[in-house]
Structures are given as structure tokens and as C-alpha cells.
Amino acid sequence: MDIGLLLPFIILIGAMLLMTRSAKKKQQQAAQMRDRMEPGTGIRTIGGMYALVKEVHSDTVLLEVAPGVHAVYAKNAVGAVLEADEYERIVNGEDHDADAPVVPDDASSLVSDGGVDKTDLSKTDSSADDAETGDAKRKGDTDSK
């Protein structure tokens, strides 16, 4: 057989091995992260819910999703194990960075009202007069032809 025909297949097989290797490594890292869970740890599920771990079992975890509200989740549903200060900041809205710049929710607060030219897009009587003048011009144009 010619080596030129086998080379694309060899490259394809090598690429597939590299991709499966990286996927397996990510799965191992996720399993290690889930093994770090212990009661009292804050987590985020893959659905985006934040909760505290109450009990850890072999395949499931008991989570406190609200004070006094418990739910059983599969360990695979845990998306991230959070540090204690990060969990508190997210859940309770505590801001540790008081020196950080404040970013407004919208751009309207970035411009002063004195320099803003607001355009009125509503129809007025003058626009109706302009339309009538335009109609008259058009009628006159057709008469002259």
C-alpha cells in the first residue's frame, strides 16, 4: 500500500486519541472536584442553583436550597464547588470590593441631560403640511408632462 493513502487515516486516528484523552482528563478533574464536597460546602449545580451541602453519599448529595428546604441531587449535577467567601458573596450579595468602580445598569446615566438632543419622532401638523405640499408638487409634475 502507498503511504500517501494511509497518512490521512493515521492523522485522523491520532486526533481522535488526543480528543478522548482531553475529555477523560476533564472528567477526572470534575470527579476530583465533586470529591472535595463535604457538609457545609457551598456549591452551584449545572442548572445554576446555589446550595449548601448537608450530606454526601456515594452517588447523591443532600442540599439545603433554602433555610429548612432540603433536596437530594445526583453528584453529577454539581457544576462547581465554591469557596466559602465566594458562596457568601453570591448568595448574600455581600460586596468585598468597596474600591471597585461602580458600573451603571444602562448608558443613560453616563450622559448628562444638558448635552442630549432628544428627537421627537411623533407626527405633528407640520409634517402633514409637508406631505400635502409634496402631493401638490407631484400632481403639478404630472400635469406638465
Salt bridges, closest charged atoms under 4 A:
GLU55 OE1 - HIS57 NE2 3.05
GLU64 OE1 - LYS54 NZ 3.22
ASP135 OD1 - ARG138 NH1 2.74
